[in-house]
Amino acid sequence: MRDGIGPEGARSGEGGAGTGGDAPARSINRAGGGGPTVLRLGLGGELRRRREAAGVTREMAGDAIRASPAKISRLELGRVGFKERDVADLLTLYGVGEGAERTQFLALARQANAPGWWHRYADLLPGWFETYIGLEQASSLIRTYELQFVPGLLQTADYARAVTRLGHTDPDEVERRVELRMRRQELLTADGAPTLWAVIDEAALRRSLAGPELSRAQLTHLIEMNELPNVSLQIAALRHGGHAAAGGAFSILRFAEPDLPDIVYLEQLTSALYLDKRGDVDHYAAVMDRLCAQIDPPDRTVGIISRIRAEL
């Protein structure tokens, strides 16, 4: 469950073919400011564009680096790290010979393998969730709908601890998972913080985890977080009945780099889906837009939360 007892406790679409020169490499280098995850996305996307421009199939590219077409797909989607030798072989296949551009590509491949700050928690995190943290840290806009729990970026430490204990019993592990969640939250008050637009189902606010005192403290925290200029909360009140997001929780992440597509994140119990195809992203963006239009607007959020808090 996302930000529950899981791993831690619309601009979109594909770009066109590369046009040569060092402009694409400069674009990837700018993406590196978002950290290694975004750098992998940028480098993978540029390798795909170079492959397509050269008329090379994934099968041919896989043969060049002694890998399967599936691995080429994962490389181009930024889902795995880059071996410098593989990147060099692919660049040769795509016609990128010796020179400054090739040198820069290889340097960026090395940078893309650098660990993020969350690497110290790698023993707690499956690889698919490490990817999400990297994307979250590099995003410029996060739109999320949560059904069962308060979003992890908005949880108090006590609430996060109660949620984590639903799936983990070792006290030291629980505290490290809570520490990780609190570290993630620093994103919202850092320089260049992303905008967080969160829709929370009323059922999540009323669900008791460890008594009314903890719940009231969490609701007070939501009111305080809603005052941040980059945070906007909406509550999907129970009185609205069914709504557009009936399929469950999801997040949409957008990045400042124009060459990077929006990504939809869908978490499951033992894995996650990352959707970046234009049709998929547009569908979820439309669902989010309809949901936000169906429920109470943001200027009523504080009143709704205050009323729920008074009833506990």
C-alpha positions as CSV (number, residue, x, y, z in Angstrom):
1,M,0.0,0.0,0.0
2,R,1.4,3.3,-0.9
3,D,2.8,5.1,2.1
4,G,1.1,2.5,4.2
5,I,2.6,-0.9,5.1
6,G,4.3,-1.3,1.7
7,P,8.0,-0.8,0.8
8,E,8.6,2.0,3.1
9,G,6.4,0.9,6.1
10,A,-0.3,16.8,-18.8
11,R,2.9,17.1,-20.6
12,S,3.7,13.6,-21.6
13,G,4.6,11.3,-24.5
14,E,7.7,10.3,-26.3
15,G,10.1,12.8,-27.9
16,G,11.2,12.8,-31.4
17,A,14.4,11.4,-32.9
18,G,17.7,13.1,-32.0
19,T,19.0,15.7,-34.4
20,G,22.7,15.3,-33.8
21,G,25.1,17.8,-32.3
22,D,25.7,18.3,-28.6
23,A,22.3,19.9,-27.8
24,P,20.7,16.6,-26.5
25,A,23.7,16.0,-24.3
26,R,23.4,19.5,-22.8
27,S,19.7,18.8,-22.2
28,I,20.6,15.6,-20.3
29,N,23.2,17.4,-18.3
30,R,20.6,19.9,-17.1
31,A,18.4,17.0,-16.1
32,G,21.2,15.8,-13.9
33,G,20.3,18.6,-11.5
34,G,17.3,16.5,-10.5
35,G,19.5,13.7,-9.3
36,P,20.6,10.3,-10.7
37,T,17.1,9.0,-11.3
38,V,16.1,11.9,-13.6
39,L,19.5,11.7,-15.2
40,R,18.9,8.0,-16.1
41,L,15.5,9.0,-17.6
42,G,17.1,11.7,-19.7
43,L,20.0,9.5,-20.8
44,G,17.7,6.6,-21.6
45,G,15.4,8.7,-23.6
46,E,18.2,10.2,-25.6
47,L,19.7,6.7,-26.3
48,R,16.2,5.7,-27.6
49,R,16.1,8.7,-29.9
50,R,19.5,7.9,-31.2
51,R,18.6,4.3,-31.8
52,E,15.5,5.2,-33.7
53,A,17.3,7.9,-35.8
54,A,19.9,5.2,-36.7
55,G,17.2,2.8,-37.8
56,V,18.3,0.2,-35.2
57,T,15.8,-2.2,-33.6
58,R,15.9,-3.1,-29.9
59,E,16.9,-6.6,-31.0
60,M,19.9,-5.3,-32.9
61,A,20.8,-3.0,-30.0
62,G,20.5,-6.0,-27.6
63,D,22.9,-8.1,-29.7
64,A,25.4,-5.3,-29.6
65,I,25.7,-5.4,-25.8
66,R,25.0,-9.1,-25.4
67,A,21.6,-8.4,-23.8
68,S,17.9,-9.0,-24.5
69,P,15.5,-6.5,-26.2
70,A,13.8,-6.2,-22.8
71,K,17.0,-4.9,-21.2
72,I,17.3,-2.3,-24.0
73,S,13.7,-1.2,-23.1
74,R,14.6,-0.9,-19.4
75,L,17.7,1.1,-20.2
76,E,15.7,3.5,-22.4
77,L,13.1,3.9,-19.7
78,G,15.7,4.7,-17.1
79,R,14.7,1.8,-15.0
80,V,18.2,0.3,-14.5
81,G,21.7,1.6,-14.1
82,F,24.1,2.1,-17.1
83,K,27.3,0.2,-17.7
84,E,29.7,2.5,-19.3
85,R,30.8,-0.3,-21.7
86,D,27.2,-0.8,-22.8
87,V,26.7,2.9,-23.5
88,A,29.9,3.0,-25.4
89,D,28.9,0.1,-27.6
90,L,25.4,1.5,-28.2
91,L,26.8,4.9,-29.2
92,T,29.1,3.2,-31.7
93,L,26.2,1.3,-33.1
94,Y,24.2,4.6,-33.4
95,G,26.9,6.4,-35.2
96,V,28.2,8.6,-32.3
97,G,31.9,8.3,-32.8
98,E,34.9,9.6,-30.9
99,G,34.6,13.2,-29.8
100,A,33.3,15.6,-27.2
101,E,29.7,14.4,-27.4
102,R,30.6,10.8,-26.9
103,T,32.8,11.7,-24.0
104,Q,30.0,13.7,-22.4
105,F,27.5,10.8,-22.9
106,L,29.9,8.4,-21.1
107,A,30.5,10.9,-18.2
108,L,26.7,11.3,-17.8
109,A,26.4,7.5,-17.7
110,R,28.8,7.4,-14.8
111,Q,26.9,10.2,-13.0
112,A,23.6,8.4,-13.5
113,N,24.8,5.5,-11.4
114,A,25.6,7.7,-8.4
115,P,23.5,6.7,-5.3
116,G,20.9,9.1,-3.9
117,W,20.7,10.0,-0.3
118,W,18.2,7.2,0.2
119,H,20.8,4.6,-0.7
120,R,21.6,4.3,3.1
121,Y,18.1,2.7,3.4
122,A,18.6,0.3,0.5
123,D,18.2,-2.7,2.8
124,L,14.6,-1.6,3.5
125,L,13.6,-0.7,0.0
126,P,12.9,-2.8,-3.1
127,G,14.4,-1.4,-6.2
128,W,11.1,-0.4,-7.7
129,F,10.4,1.9,-4.7
130,E,13.9,3.4,-4.8
131,T,13.0,4.5,-8.3
132,Y,9.9,6.3,-7.0
133,I,11.8,8.2,-4.3
134,G,14.3,9.4,-6.9
135,L,11.4,10.6,-9.2
136,E,9.7,12.2,-6.2
137,Q,12.8,14.1,-5.2
138,A,13.3,15.4,-8.8
139,S,9.7,16.3,-9.5
140,S,8.3,19.8,-10.0
141,L,4.6,18.8,-9.5
142,I,3.1,15.8,-7.6
143,R,-0.6,15.1,-8.0
144,T,-1.8,12.3,-5.8
145,Y,-5.0,10.6,-4.7
146,E,-4.9,8.6,-1.5
147,L,-7.7,6.3,-0.4
148,Q,-6.5,4.5,2.8
149,F,-3.8,6.5,4.4
150,V,-2.7,10.1,4.6
151,P,0.0,10.7,1.9
152,G,3.5,9.8,3.2
153,L,4.8,13.4,2.5
154,L,2.1,14.7,4.9
155,Q,2.3,12.2,7.8
156,T,3.4,13.0,11.3
157,A,6.1,10.8,12.8
158,D,3.6,9.2,15.2
159,Y,1.1,8.5,12.3
160,A,3.9,7.1,10.1
161,R,5.0,4.9,13.0
162,A,1.5,3.6,13.6
163,V,1.1,2.8,9.9
164,T,4.5,1.1,9.7
165,R,3.7,-1.1,12.6
166,L,0.8,-2.6,10.6
167,G,3.4,-4.5,8.5
168,H,6.6,-4.5,10.6
169,T,7.3,-5.5,14.2
170,D,11.0,-5.0,14.7
171,P,11.4,-1.7,16.6
172,D,14.7,-0.7,15.0
173,E,13.4,-1.3,11.5
174,V,10.2,0.6,12.3
175,E,12.2,3.6,13.4
176,R,14.4,3.5,10.4
177,R,11.4,3.4,8.1
178,V,9.9,6.4,9.9
179,E,13.2,8.2,9.6
180,L,13.2,7.6,5.9
181,R,9.7,9.0,5.6
182,M,10.6,12.1,7.6
183,R,13.6,12.6,5.4
184,R,11.5,12.4,2.3
185,Q,9.3,15.1,3.7
186,E,12.1,17.6,3.7
187,L,11.5,17.9,0.0
188,L,8.4,20.1,0.5
189,T,10.3,22.8,2.4
190,A,13.6,22.7,0.4
191,D,14.7,25.3,-2.1
192,G,13.0,24.6,-5.4
193,A,10.4,22.5,-3.7
194,P,7.8,20.8,-5.9
195,T,4.1,21.6,-5.8
196,L,2.1,18.9,-4.0
197,W,-1.6,18.7,-5.0
198,A,-3.1,15.9,-2.9
199,V,-6.6,14.6,-2.8
200,I,-7.3,12.5,0.3
201,D,-10.4,10.4,0.8
202,E,-12.4,11.2,3.9
203,A,-12.2,7.6,5.0
204,A,-8.4,7.9,5.4
205,L,-8.9,10.8,7.7
206,R,-11.4,9.0,9.9
207,R,-9.5,5.7,10.0
208,S,-8.2,5.1,13.6
209,L,-4.7,3.8,13.9
210,A,-3.7,4.4,17.4
211,G,-6.5,6.4,19.1
212,P,-8.2,9.8,18.7
213,E,-5.2,11.8,20.0
214,L,-2.9,10.6,17.3
215,S,-5.6,11.2,14.7
216,R,-6.3,14.8,15.9
217,A,-2.6,15.6,15.8
218,Q,-2.4,14.3,12.2
219,L,-5.4,16.4,11.1
220,T,-3.8,19.5,12.8
221,H,-0.6,18.8,10.8
222,L,-2.6,18.6,7.6
223,I,-4.1,22.0,8.3
224,E,-0.6,23.4,8.9
225,M,0.9,21.8,5.8
226,N,-2.0,23.2,3.7
227,E,-0.7,26.7,4.6
228,L,2.5,26.1,2.6
229,P,2.4,28.0,-0.7
230,N,3.4,24.8,-2.6
231,V,0.8,22.5,-1.0
232,S,-2.8,22.2,-1.9
233,L,-5.2,19.7,-0.3
234,Q,-8.7,18.6,-1.3
235,I,-10.8,16.1,0.6
236,A,-13.0,13.6,-1.2
237,A,-15.9,13.7,1.3
238,L,-18.0,10.5,1.8
239,R,-21.2,12.5,1.0
240,H,-20.1,12.8,-2.6
241,G,-20.5,9.0,-3.0
242,G,-18.8,7.5,-6.1
243,H,-16.3,9.5,-8.1
244,A,-13.9,9.4,-11.0
245,A,-11.0,7.8,-9.1
246,A,-12.9,4.7,-8.2
247,G,-10.0,2.5,-9.4
248,G,-7.8,3.3,-6.5
249,A,-4.8,5.4,-5.4
250,F,-2.3,6.8,-7.9
251,S,0.2,9.6,-8.3
252,I,1.2,11.7,-11.3
253,L,4.7,13.2,-11.3
254,R,5.8,16.0,-13.6
255,F,9.4,17.3,-14.1
256,A,10.8,20.7,-15.0
257,E,12.9,19.2,-17.7
258,P,10.9,19.6,-21.0
259,D,12.2,16.4,-22.5
260,L,11.0,14.2,-19.6
261,P,7.4,12.8,-19.8
262,D,5.0,12.9,-16.9
263,I,4.9,9.5,-15.1
264,V,1.9,7.8,-13.4
265,Y,2.9,5.7,-10.4
266,L,0.6,2.8,-9.3
267,E,1.8,0.9,-6.3
268,Q,0.9,-2.7,-5.6
269,L,1.7,-5.0,-2.7
270,T,5.0,-6.4,-4.1
271,S,5.7,-4.1,-7.1
272,A,4.7,-0.9,-8.9
273,L,3.8,0.3,-12.3
274,Y,5.4,3.4,-13.9
275,L,3.3,4.6,-16.9
276,D,4.7,7.2,-19.2
277,K,2.9,6.5,-22.5
278,R,0.9,9.5,-23.6
279,G,-2.5,7.7,-23.6
280,D,-2.0,6.3,-20.1
281,V,-0.9,9.6,-18.6
282,D,-3.6,11.6,-20.3
283,H,-6.2,9.1,-19.0
284,Y,-5.1,9.4,-15.4
285,A,-4.7,13.2,-15.7
286,A,-8.3,13.4,-16.9
287,V,-9.5,11.2,-14.0
288,M,-7.7,13.5,-11.6
289,D,-9.2,16.6,-13.2
290,R,-12.7,15.1,-13.0
291,L,-12.1,14.1,-9.4
292,C,-11.0,17.5,-8.3
293,A,-14.0,19.1,-10.1
294,Q,-16.5,16.7,-8.4
295,I,-15.4,17.2,-4.8
296,D,-15.2,20.3,-2.5
297,P,-12.7,22.9,-3.7
298,P,-9.4,23.6,-1.8
299,D,-10.9,26.6,0.0
300,R,-13.2,24.3,1.9
301,T,-10.4,21.9,3.0
302,V,-9.6,23.5,6.3
303,G,-13.3,23.5,7.3
304,I,-13.8,19.9,6.4
305,I,-10.7,18.7,8.3
306,S,-11.5,20.9,11.3
307,R,-15.0,19.3,11.4
308,I,-13.7,15.8,11.3
309,R,-11.1,16.6,14.0
310,A,-13.9,18.0,16.3
311,E,-15.9,14.7,15.8
312,L,-13.1,12.5,16.9
